[in-house]
Each structure stands twice: as C-alpha cells, then as structure tokens.
Amino acid sequence: MADSVSRKGFVSLIGSAGIAAAVTQAPETAVAAVTPAAPAAHHPASPHAMPAAPLGSEPEAYAFFNDDEAAFVEAAVERLIPGDHLSPSAKELGVALYIDQQLAGGYGAAARMYTHGPWMPGTPQQGYQLRQTPAEAYRLGILETNAYTQKTYGKTFDKLDAAHRDDVLTGLEGGKIVFESIPSEVFFNFLYGNTVEGFFADPLYGGNRDKAGWKMIGFPGVAANYQDQIAKHNVPYRVAPVSIADVQQGKPVAAGHMLMHDMALANIKKMKEGR
C-alpha cells in the first residue's frame, strides 16, 4: 500500500472523476430505504397520513456483518482511506456501514450479475468470473484473512497495528496471501472499490457522513443547474454540498447552488423502481 497522503490523493482523483454516478445511481440495496417526498401542495395529504421519515434518518445498525466481520471491515477501511488534514478516515465517515447495507441486499446477492457457469478464469477485461456472490466473497475473504493473521501474528486483523494491517492489505492486493476459497486479490478489489464508493456516495446510503468526502474534493452534491455560473471565469465555485436527504427535507440552498427538485425526486423514484 502507498503512504497515506498519496493514497488519499489517489482516492480524491477517483472521487472527482466518477462521483456523479455514485450520487444518482447508488446500488439497489440502499434504494429500498429511500422514502418518497411529501405530497405536493396541489395534492394534499390525508389528515390521517403519517409524515414521511426524512431520508437518512433511520438508526444505523449492521444488517449483514456479524461482530467479527464488522470489526474487520472497520479496521480495513480505516487503512484504505486513513484520516488526515484533508478529511476524516473512511471508518469515521461510516463506510463500513455503507458496505454492510449493500451486502445485505441486491448487490450482495449479485442481483444484477450473471451468476451461472461455466466458472473459468477470465481476462481482466471480462470482469468478475467467480461463482460466489459479493456477499459470499466478503464472508470468505474476511474469514481467510483473519485465519492468515492468526497464524502469522497470533491475532485477528482488527487487532493488528497500522503497519501490519497495511502489510496484510498489500499482500491481499498483490495476491501474495493465498486463499483456498477465492483469489485474495478479488476480495481486495471488492473491499477497496466499495470503500471508495462509500466514501463518495450520497450520505443516504450509509457512508460519506456529514458529506465530508464531497467537501474534500469540492463536489456540490445533487445540484442540477449551473446556468448562473457559466460566465464566471477563473472564479472558485464554493458552495455547501447538498444531498438527496436535503432535497427531500426542503432544506434551504445557498444562492448560486440551484437545484431542480423535480429532477432529483424523479431520480429517487427511478432508484426505488430499480431503473
């Protein structure tokens, strides 16, 4: 693994390049938690209807990981994106919860993946080729990593110091730690990719707490209209990021950060319908 500063810089570049997709097309697991906006003024709600709970207001609780698995993932994401002067760590931003929520639903069950044989080694261009679902790959990967660290260091991964955790993650990344069930580099790729997703996804899905990932790279969130900014050349664009929950709750938006609420709410509806 690279040192923490260069690693954070690399993660920042990834987030800047692909973050819009993470905001508007979050994995389907978390979509089940999305609550539609309150009825519009011209469609008054029934006086007996219960008000919709604000998005992202549900209590945080692991739905997939057991205690040992949660401890592993929290320790791993903390080293994959450590805290520094740019932002808190992935663990502090709730990335382990984000991963848990995805594995508990459609993503973990490979709902949108081809899951039939033949299962044969493929080229990197062919993508994931194993029979295990992402949820199964995580369970096996965590179990085998902890077995390795118990044998090598006499303790589970989460009990190792930072330097030894980095050594283990480096071994997984390069396939130098050999698993019996799945290639260790496949497990690492799942873990690292999902960590980056959780760091930059809309906070609704469990990670990017307080929108810290967005603030780190200056991403404005779900803003959909920058018409008033186009003619302003060489002027920094500084606004507080706005999340899906902010739109649903009708929170005030800073001037210059225009939102198309109908578009944002339409995206929420599409996510609920799995489109």
GURO-43694 format. One record per residue: residue in one letter; x, y, z of N, C-alpha, C in turn. Coordinates in steps of 0.1 Angstrom, whole numbers, padded with zeros to 4 digits, always signed. Layout:
// residues N
AXYZXYZXYZ
...
***
This chain:
// residues 275
M+0008-0012+0000+0000+0000+0000+0009+0012+0000
A+0004+0023-0007+0012+0035-0007+0010+0043+0006
D+0018+0053+0009+0016+0060+0021+0003+0068+0021
S-0001+0072+0033-0015+0077+0035-0018+0090+0026
V-0008+0099+0025-0010+0111+0017-0013+0108+0003
S-0004+0100-0004-0006+0097-0018-0018+0089-0020
R-0022+0080-0010-0034+0072-0011-0046+0081-0011
K-0046+0091-0002-0058+0100-0002-0059+0108-0014
G-0047+0112-0020-0047+0119-0032-0053+0111-0044
F-0049+0098-0044-0054+0090-0055-0069+0088-0053
V-0074+0086-0041-0088+0084-0039-0096+0097-0043
S-0090+0108-0040-0096+0121-0044-0098+0122-0059
L-0088+0117-0067-0089+0117-0081-0101+0108-0086
I-0101+0096-0080-0112+0087-0083-0126+0093-0080
G-0127+0099-0069-0139+0105-0065-0143+0117-0074
S-0134+0125-0078-0137+0136-0087-0141+0131-0101
A-0136+0120-0105-0139+0115-0119-0152+0108-0120
G-0156+0101-0109-0168+0093-0111-0179+0095-0100
I-0179+0106-0093-0188+0107-0082-0202+0109-0086
A-0205+0116-0097-0219+0118-0101-0227+0105-0102
A-0220+0095-0107-0227+0082-0108-0231+0077-0094
A-0222+0079-0085-0225+0074-0071-0236+0081-0065
V-0239+0094-0069-0250+0102-0063-0263+0097-0069
T-0264+0096-0082-0276+0093-0089-0280+0079-0091
Q-0269+0070-0090-0272+0056-0093-0266+0047-0082
A-0270+0049-0070-0265+0041-0059-0269+0027-0060
P-0262+0018-0054-0266+0004-0055-0280+0001-0050
E-0286-0009-0055-0300-0011-0053-0303-0015-0039
T-0293-0020-0031-0296-0024-0017-0302-0012-0009
A-0294-0001-0010-0298+0011-0002-0311+0017-0008
V-0314+0015-0020-0326+0021-0026-0338+0017-0019
A-0339+0006-0013-0351+0001-0005-0354+0010+0006
A-0343+0018+0011-0345+0026+0023-0350+0040+0019
V-0351+0043+0005-0355+0056+0001-0370+0058+0003
T-0373+0070+0009-0387+0073+0012-0391+0085+0002
P-0402+0084-0004-0406+0094-0014-0409+0107-0006
A-0408+0118-0014-0411+0131-0008-0425+0133-0004
A-0428+0142+0005-0441+0145+0009-0450+0150-0002
P-0463+0148-0003-0471+0152-0014-0470+0167-0017
A-0471+0170-0030-0470+0184-0034-0482+0191-0029
A-0482+0205-0030-0492+0213-0024-0506+0211-0031
H-0505+0208-0044-0518+0206-0051-0524+0192-0050
H-0517+0183-0042-0522+0170-0038-0521+0168-0023
P-0530+0175-0016-0528+0175-0001-0529+0161+0004
A-0521+0158+0015-0521+0145+0021-0533+0143+0030
S-0537+0131+0032-0548+0128+0041-0544+0133+0055
P-0553+0139+0062-0550+0144+0076-0546+0133+0085
H-0549+0120+0081-0545+0109+0090-0533+0102+0085
A-0527+0107+0074-0515+0100+0069-0503+0103+0078
M-0494+0094+0079-0482+0096+0087-0472+0103+0078
P-0465+0113+0084-0455+0120+0076-0443+0111+0072
A-0438+0114+0061-0426+0106+0056-0414+0108+0065
A-0407+0098+0069-0395+0100+0077-0384+0106+0068
P-0377+0115+0073-0366+0121+0065-0356+0111+0060
L-0352+0112+0048-0342+0103+0042-0329+0103+0051
G-0324+0092+0053-0311+0091+0061-0313+0092+0076
S-0326+0092+0080-0328+0094+0095-0329+0081+0102
E-0329+0069+0095-0330+0056+0102-0318+0054+0111
P-0320+0047+0122-0309+0043+0131-0299+0035+0123
E-0286+0037+0126-0275+0029+0120-0274+0016+0127
A-0274+0005+0119-0272-0008+0125-0267-0017+0114
Y-0258-0026+0117-0253-0036+0107-0264-0046+0104
A-0267-0048+0092-0277-0058+0087-0271-0071+0082
F-0258-0070+0078-0251-0082+0072-0240-0087+0081
F-0231-0078+0084-0219-0083+0092-0222-0087+0106
N-0215-0098+0110-0215-0101+0125-0205-0093+0131
D-0203-0094+0144-0194-0085+0151-0179-0087+0146
D-0175-0099+0144-0161-0101+0139-0159-0095+0125
E-0169-0097+0117-0168-0091+0103-0168-0076+0103
A-0177-0070+0111-0177-0056+0113-0164-0050+0117
A-0158-0057+0127-0145-0052+0133-0134-0052+0122
F-0135-0063+0113-0125-0064+0103-0127-0053+0093
V-0139-0051+0088-0141-0041+0078-0138-0027+0083
E-0142-0024+0095-0139-0011+0101-0124-0008+0101
A-0116-0019+0105-0102-0017+0106-0096-0016+0092
A-0102-0023+0082-0096-0023+0068-0099-0009+0062
V-0111-0004+0062-0114+0008+0055-0106+0020+0062
E-0103+0019+0075-0096+0029+0081-0082+0030+0076
R-0076+0019+0071-0063+0019+0065-0063+0022+0050
L-0074+0018+0043-0075+0021+0029-0077+0036+0026
I-0085+0042+0034-0086+0057+0034-0084+0063+0048
P-0072+0065+0052-0069+0070+0066-0073+0084+0067
G-0075+0089+0079-0078+0103+0081-0065+0111+0080
D-0067+0123+0076-0055+0133+0076-0061+0147+0076
H-0052+0157+0071-0057+0171+0072-0068+0174+0061
L-0070+0164+0052-0080+0166+0041-0094+0162+0046
S-0094+0151+0053-0108+0146+0057-0106+0136+0068
P-0117+0132+0075-0116+0120+0084-0114+0108+0076
S-0112+0097+0083-0110+0084+0077-0123+0078+0072
A-0121+0068+0063-0133+0061+0058-0141+0055+0070
K-0135+0050+0080-0142+0044+0091-0151+0055+0098
E-0145+0067+0100-0152+0078+0107-0164+0083+0098
L-0163+0081+0085-0173+0085+0076-0184+0075+0074
G-0183+0064+0082-0194+0053+0081-0193+0044+0069
V-0181+0043+0063-0180+0035+0051-0183+0020+0053
A-0180+0015+0065-0182+0001+0069-0198-0001+0068
L-0205+0008+0073-0220+0007+0073-0225+0007+0058
Y-0219+0015+0050-0223+0016+0036-0221+0002+0030
I-0209-0004+0032-0206-0017+0026-0216-0028+0031
D-0219-0027+0044-0228-0036+0051-0242-0036+0044
Q-0247-0023+0042-0260-0022+0036-0261-0027+0022
Q-0250-0026+0014-0250-0031+0001-0250-0046+0001
L-0242-0052+0010-0241-0067+0010-0254-0073+0015
A-0262-0065+0023-0274-0071+0029-0285-0072+0018
G-0284-0066+0007-0294-0065-0003-0290-0070-0017
G-0296-0064-0027-0294-0069-0041-0280-0070-0045
Y-0271-0060-0042-0257-0060-0046-0250-0073-0040
G-0252-0075-0027-0246-0086-0021-0251-0100-0027
A-0263-0100-0031-0269-0112-0037-0266-0114-0052
A-0258-0104-0057-0255-0105-0072-0267-0104-0080
A-0277-0095-0076-0290-0094-0083-0288-0090-0098
R-0278-0082-0101-0276-0077-0114-0263-0083-0121
M-0259-0094-0116-0247-0101-0122-0251-0114-0128
Y-0244-0119-0138-0246-0132-0144-0240-0142-0134
T-0248-0151-0129-0243-0160-0118-0243-0175-0122
H-0244-0178-0135-0244-0192-0140-0230-0195-0146
G-0227-0208-0146-0215-0213-0152-0214-0211-0167
P-0203-0215-0173-0191-0221-0166-0183-0211-0159
W-0177-0215-0148-0168-0206-0140-0154-0209-0143
M-0148-0201-0151-0134-0203-0156-0127-0190-0155
P-0113-0191-0153-0105-0179-0153-0107-0170-0165
G-0108-0158-0163-0110-0149-0175-0100-0138-0175
T-0100-0130-0185-0091-0118-0186-0096-0107-0178
P-0088-0097-0175-0092-0085-0167-0104-0078-0174
Q-0104-0079-0187-0115-0072-0195-0129-0079-0193
Q-0129-0091-0189-0141-0098-0187-0148-0096-0174
G-0141-0090-0165-0147-0087-0152-0148-0099-0143
Y-0157-0098-0133-0158-0109-0123-0163-0122-0129
Q-0156-0133-0125-0158-0146-0131-0161-0157-0121
L-0162-0154-0108-0164-0164-0098-0178-0168-0096
R-0181-0179-0090-0194-0183-0087-0200-0177-0074
Q-0191-0172-0066-0196-0166-0053-0202-0152-0055
T-0213-0149-0048-0219-0136-0048-0209-0127-0041
P-0211-0113-0042-0202-0104-0034-0204-0107-0019
A-0215-0110-0014-0217-0112+0000-0209-0125+0004
E-0210-0135-0004-0202-0147-0001-0187-0145-0002
A-0183-0137-0012-0169-0134-0013-0163-0126-0001
Y-0171-0117+0004-0167-0110+0016-0166-0119+0028
R-0176-0128+0030-0176-0137+0042-0163-0146+0041
L-0160-0151+0029-0149-0160+0028-0136-0152+0029
G-0135-0140+0023-0123-0132+0024-0120-0128+0038
I-0130-0123+0045-0127-0119+0059-0123-0131+0068
L-0129-0143+0066-0126-0155+0073-0112-0159+0071
E-0108-0159+0058-0095-0164+0054-0084-0154+0058
T-0087-0141+0057-0077-0131+0061-0074-0132+0076
N-0085-0133+0084-0083-0135+0099-0075-0148+0102
A-0078-0158+0094-0071-0171+0096-0056-0169+0094
Y-0053-0161+0083-0039-0158+0080-0032-0150+0091
T-0039-0139+0096-0033-0131+0106-0031-0138+0119
Q-0041-0147+0122-0040-0155+0134-0027-0164+0133
K-0025-0170+0122-0014-0179+0120-0001-0171+0120
T-0001-0160+0114+0012-0152+0112+0015-0143+0124
Y+0005-0137+0130+0007-0127+0141+0001-0131+0154
G-0007-0141+0154-0014-0146+0166-0026-0137+0170
K-0031-0130+0161-0043-0122+0164-0051-0119+0151
T-0064-0115+0153-0072-0112+0141-0067-0098+0135
F-0072-0096+0123-0067-0084+0115-0070-0071+0123
D-0082-0070+0129-0086-0057+0136-0077-0055+0148
K-0070-0065+0153-0062-0063+0165-0047-0059+0161
L-0044-0059+0148-0030-0056+0144-0028-0041+0144
D-0016-0036+0145-0013-0022+0144-0014-0018+0130
A-0013-0005+0127-0015+0001+0114-0005-0005+0104
A+0008-0006+0108+0018-0011+0098+0015-0025+0094
H+0011-0034+0103+0008-0047+0100-0004-0049+0092
R-0014-0040+0095-0026-0040+0086-0023-0037+0072
D-0014-0027+0070-0010-0023+0057-0003-0034+0050
D+0006-0041+0057+0013-0053+0051+0003-0063+0046
V-0007-0066+0054-0017-0076+0051-0025-0071+0038
L-0030-0059+0038-0037-0054+0027-0029-0054+0014
T-0016-0051+0016-0007-0052+0004-0006-0066-0001
G-0005-0075+0008-0005-0089+0004-0017-0094-0003
L-0029-0089+0002-0041-0092-0005-0042-0086-0019
E-0038-0074-0020-0039-0067-0032-0030-0074-0043
G-0018-0078-0039-0010-0084-0049-0011-0099-0050
G-0021-0105-0043-0023-0120-0044-0012-0128-0037
K-0004-0121-0029+0007-0129-0022+0002-0137-0010
I-0010-0133-0004-0016-0141+0006-0026-0150-0001
V-0024-0163+0000-0032-0172-0008-0043-0178+0000
F-0055-0177-0006-0067-0182+0000-0071-0196-0007
E-0078-0204+0000-0083-0216-0005-0096-0214-0013
S-0104-0205-0009-0117-0204-0015-0118-0195-0027
I-0113-0183-0026-0113-0173-0037-0099-0166-0038
P-0096-0161-0050-0083-0153-0050-0083-0141-0041
S-0073-0139-0033-0073-0128-0024-0074-0115-0030
E-0068-0114-0042-0069-0101-0049-0083-0097-0053
V-0091-0107-0056-0105-0105-0059-0112-0099-0047
F-0110-0105-0035-0116-0099-0023-0111-0085-0020
F-0098-0083-0022-0093-0069-0020-0100-0059-0030
N-0101-0063-0042-0108-0054-0052-0122-0050-0048
F-0129-0060-0043-0143-0057-0038-0142-0047-0026
L-0133-0050-0017-0131-0042-0005-0127-0028-0008
Y-0117-0026-0017-0112-0013-0020-0123-0005-0028
G-0128-0012-0038-0138-0005-0047-0150+0000-0039
N-0155-0009-0030-0167-0005-0022-0163+0006-0012
T-0151+0006-0007-0147+0017+0002-0147+0030-0004
V-0142+0031-0017-0142+0043-0024-0156+0048-0027
E-0165+0038-0031-0179+0041-0033-0185+0047-0020
G-0183+0041-0009-0190+0046+0003-0184+0059+0008
F-0172+0062+0004-0166+0075+0008-0172+0086+0001
F-0177+0084-0012-0181+0095-0020-0196+0094-0024
A-0203+0083-0020-0217+0082-0023-0226+0092-0015
D-0238+0094-0019-0247+0102-0011-0248+0097+0003
P-0248+0105+0013-0248+0100+0027-0260+0092+0030
L-0271+0093+0022-0283+0084+0024-0279+0070+0025
Y-0268+0065+0018-0265+0051+0017-0256+0046+0028
G-0253+0054+0037-0245+0049+0049-0232+0055+0051
G-0225+0059+0040-0211+0065+0042-0211+0080+0040
N-0200+0085+0037-0198+0100+0034-0205+0108+0044
R-0203+0104+0057-0210+0111+0068-0207+0126+0068
D-0217+0134+0070-0216+0149+0070-0210+0154+0057
K-0212+0146+0046-0208+0149+0033-0193+0153+0032
A-0185+0147+0041-0171+0151+0042-0163+0147+0030
G-0167+0136+0023-0160+0132+0011-0162+0142+0000
W-0174+0147-0001-0177+0157-0011-0170+0170-0008
K-0170+0174+0005-0163+0186+0008-0148+0186+0005
M-0142+0174+0007-0128+0172+0004-0124+0176-0010
I-0133+0172-0020-0130+0174-0034-0138+0186-0040
G-0146+0193-0032-0154+0204-0037-0166+0200-0045
F-0171+0188-0043-0183+0183-0051-0195+0189-0045
P-0204+0195-0053-0216+0202-0048-0228+0194-0045
G-0227+0181-0048-0239+0172-0045-0248+0171-0056
V-0261+0171-0053-0271+0168-0064-0276+0181-0071
A-0268+0191-0071-0271+0203-0079-0273+0199-0093
A-0283+0205-0100-0285+0201-0114-0285+0213-0124
N-0282+0225-0119-0283+0236-0128-0272+0246-0124
Y-0263+0249-0133-0252+0258-0130-0252+0270-0140
Q-0264+0273-0145-0265+0283-0156-0260+0296-0152
D-0262+0300-0139-0258+0313-0134-0243+0314-0132
Q-0236+0302-0133-0221+0302-0130-0213+0301-0143
I-0219+0299-0155-0212+0296-0167-0203+0308-0171
A-0207+0320-0170-0200+0331-0174-0189+0336-0164
K-0189+0330-0153-0179+0334-0143-0166+0326-0144
H-0157+0332-0151-0144+0325-0154-0134+0328-0144
N-0126+0317-0140-0115+0318-0131-0120+0323-0117
V-0132+0319-0114-0138+0322-0101-0141+0309-0093
P-0135+0307-0082-0138+0295-0074-0153+0293-0072
Y-0157+0280-0073-0171+0277-0071-0172+0271-0057
R-0176+0278-0047-0176+0273-0034-0191+0274-0028
V-0196+0262-0027-0210+0261-0021-0210+0249-0011
A-0219+0249-0002-0220+0237+0007-0227+0226-0001
P-0222+0214-0001-0229+0203-0009-0243+0200-0004
V-0251+0196-0013-0265+0192-0010-0267+0178-0013
S-0274+0171-0004-0276+0156-0006-0291+0154-0009
I-0294+0141-0012-0307+0137-0015-0316+0140-0004
A-0312+0137+0009-0320+0140+0020-0323+0155+0022
D-0313+0163+0018-0315+0178+0019-0327+0182+0010
V-0327+0176-0002-0337+0179-0012-0351+0175-0006
Q-0351+0162-0001-0364+0157+0004-0369+0164+0015
Q-0360+0170+0024-0365+0177+0036-0367+0192+0033
G-0364+0196+0020-0366+0210+0017-0357+0220+0024
K-0345+0216+0026-0336+0225+0033-0332+0236+0024
P-0329+0248+0030-0326+0260+0021-0312+0257+0014
V-0311+0263+0002-0299+0261-0006-0292+0274-0008
A-0279+0275-0007-0272+0287-0009-0274+0293-0023
A-0274+0306-0024-0275+0313-0037-0264+0308-0046
G-0267+0306-0058-0257+0301-0068-0257+0286-0069
H-0264+0279-0060-0264+0265-0060-0278+0260-0063
M-0282+0261-0075-0296+0259-0079-0299+0244-0080
L-0311+0240-0075-0315+0226-0076-0327+0225-0084
M-0328+0214-0092-0340+0211-0099-0347+0200-0091
H-0356+0204-0082-0362+0194-0073-0369+0183-0080
D-0377+0187-0090-0384+0177-0097-0375+0166-0103
M-0363+0170-0108-0354+0160-0114-0348+0151-0103
A-0345+0157-0092-0339+0150-0081-0349+0140-0075
L-0361+0144-0074-0372+0135-0068-0375+0124-0079
A-0374+0127-0092-0377+0117-0102-0366+0107-0101
N-0353+0111-0099-0342+0101-0097-0345+0092-0086
I-0350+0098-0075-0353+0089-0063-0363+0079-0067
K-0374+0083-0074-0384+0074-0078-0378+0063-0087
K-0370+0066-0096-0363+0056-0105-0355+0046-0097
M-0348+0051-0087-0340+0042-0079-0348+0032-0072
K-0360+0037-0067-0369+0028-0060-0374+0017-0069
E-0376+0021-0081-0382+0011-0091-0371+0003-0097
G-0358+0005-0093-0347-0003-0099-0344+0000-0113
R-0347+0012-0118-0344+0016-0132-0331+0023-0133
***
